[in-house]
Amino acid sequence: MDKHTKIILDRYSADQTDGMPIYDKNYLINRYLNNVINLNELSNKTLFEIGAGCSQYANIFLDTDLSKYYANDLIESRLELSRSTDERYYEIIGNFLNVEIDNKIDFVFASLTMMFVVPMFDDFIEKIDSILEKDGVFISFDPNYLCPLSFYRRFKDRKDNPARIFNPFSYSKLFIDKGYRLDKLIPFSGPYPTLGNSWITGTSFCMRVTKL
Ligand SMILES: C[S@@+](CC[C@H](N)C(=O)[O-])C[C@H]1O[C@@H](n2cnc3c(N)ncnc32)[C@H](O)[C@@H]1O
């Protein structure tokens, strides 16, 4: 196993919640998802979530008419909190780079996961591309390190931290160079929507790209 993946395993194997707050579904829809997706778009579609451990989005996606939701995480115990008995819920444990699925996917989603795999961006994007349908959509949410507050938060954490500083514009260009259409690249702040809509003050950013 590579050193970087070992840091992720060490950090996340012990604590399933990582002290995270639990958010109201409507808050996540209005402040986060609405930036990049209308949930009606998921009707009869498949969605694959990379790094879905403790996903607070899983139940929101399963509230829609989507046909299948795949939860993938490196660490099985991370999926305990978000596991569902819904017959459309399907788990794939292990490194995303090694995932094998027979059918192509309509939506691939990653929340706070791409920041962990910056050293493997090329491999990740190749893998995302390999599982996406033509016209399929990839959506991600990550910290916006152009915002000084996010930069400060990253280094305030003194533990071995797999999150790497990366530039949202260079990141989106990796997809554009692969032939994707950039639909959205938006800085925002969940808690402070009116303050967060610039690249200096928005602590997070979301991206939506379409495979042409
Ligand atoms: C910061 S957590 C985010 C979890 C969740 N998506 C959320 O929004 O709260 C990142 C997750 O990515 C998972 N992860 C990291 N590298 C991965 C990989 N190569 N394949 C699959 N999952 C991975 C970690 O185990 C962890 O559960």
PDBQT file of the ligand as one rigid body, heavy atoms in Angstrom, charges set to zero:
ROOT
HETATM    1  C1  LIG A 301     -13.260  13.303   4.872  1.00  0.00    +0.000 C 
HETATM    2  S1  LIG A 301     -14.068  11.793   4.572  1.00  0.00    +0.000 S 
HETATM    3  C2  LIG A 301     -15.550  12.376   3.780  1.00  0.00    +0.000 C 
HETATM    4  C3  LIG A 301     -16.705  11.451   4.010  1.00  0.00    +0.000 C 
HETATM    5  C4  LIG A 301     -18.049  11.863   3.414  1.00  0.00    +0.000 C 
HETATM    6  N1  LIG A 301     -18.012  11.820   1.974  1.00  0.00    +0.000 N 
HETATM    7  C5  LIG A 301     -18.478  13.227   3.909  1.00  0.00    +0.000 C 
HETATM    8  O1  LIG A 301     -18.783  14.112   3.093  1.00  0.00    +0.000 OA
HETATM    9  O2  LIG A 301     -18.551  13.413   5.145  1.00  0.00    +0.000 OA
HETATM   10  C6  LIG A 301     -13.200  11.062   3.219  1.00  0.00    +0.000 C 
HETATM   11  C7  LIG A 301     -13.551   9.601   3.004  1.00  0.00    +0.000 C 
HETATM   12  O3  LIG A 301     -12.872   9.158   1.821  1.00  0.00    +0.000 OA
HETATM   13  C8  LIG A 301     -12.469   7.815   2.024  1.00  0.00    +0.000 C 
HETATM   14  N2  LIG A 301     -11.405   7.514   1.047  1.00  0.00    +0.000 N 
HETATM   15  C9  LIG A 301     -10.182   8.066   1.000  1.00  0.00    +0.000 A 
HETATM   16  N3  LIG A 301      -9.463   7.551  -0.010  1.00  0.00    +0.000 NA
HETATM   17  C10 LIG A 301     -10.277   6.658  -0.629  1.00  0.00    +0.000 A 
HETATM   18  C11 LIG A 301     -10.101   5.783  -1.741  1.00  0.00    +0.000 A 
HETATM   19  N4  LIG A 301      -8.942   5.727  -2.401  1.00  0.00    +0.000 N 
HETATM   20  N5  LIG A 301     -11.130   4.987  -2.122  1.00  0.00    +0.000 NA
HETATM   21  C12 LIG A 301     -12.316   5.038  -1.439  1.00  0.00    +0.000 A 
HETATM   22  N6  LIG A 301     -12.520   5.839  -0.363  1.00  0.00    +0.000 NA
HETATM   23  C13 LIG A 301     -11.526   6.634   0.036  1.00  0.00    +0.000 A 
HETATM   24  C14 LIG A 301     -12.031   7.811   3.494  1.00  0.00    +0.000 C 
HETATM   25  O4  LIG A 301     -11.989   6.521   4.046  1.00  0.00    +0.000 OA
HETATM   26  C15 LIG A 301     -13.096   8.691   4.132  1.00  0.00    +0.000 C 
HETATM   27  O5  LIG A 301     -14.209   7.937   4.584  1.00  0.00    +0.000 OA
ENDROOT
TORSDOF 0
